[in-house]
Amino acid sequence: MLTMLLNWVLSALLFIVLTKLPLGIKIDSFGSALFAALVFGILNALVKPVLTILTLPLTIVTLGLFLLVVNAAVFGLAAALVPGFHLRNGFWSALWGSLALTILSSLVQLVFSRKG
């Protein structure tokens, strides 16, 4: 339970970091970032697998690159559902934001998973 709460807060902090990058992402407050992290996690668990299966032919044809579009769609849907989470450039902000969030969360996971 504590790990899940820590991951949620770290995800919210990463959303705040995204607002500092020139990606066209704006989050009004830390509360909005917490809600965005929660909604994004739920959408990743429920909607993303369905979209991935539905777009499997396109994903195969593009050798997996279409998954970037699926990630951007989920990111954009989270922005549409969360008040205080705005994308200035629509799809492009969602695409770059989802890519940056993936990279940042991978780096954080790498730092915290080191043993020794």
Secondary structure, 3 states (H helix, E strand, C coil): CHHHHHHHHHHHHHHHHHHHCCCCEEECCHHHHHHHHHHHHHHHHHHHHHHHHHCHHHHHHCCCCHHHHHHHHHHHHHHHHCCCEEECCCHHHHHHHHHHHHHHHHHHHHHHHCCC
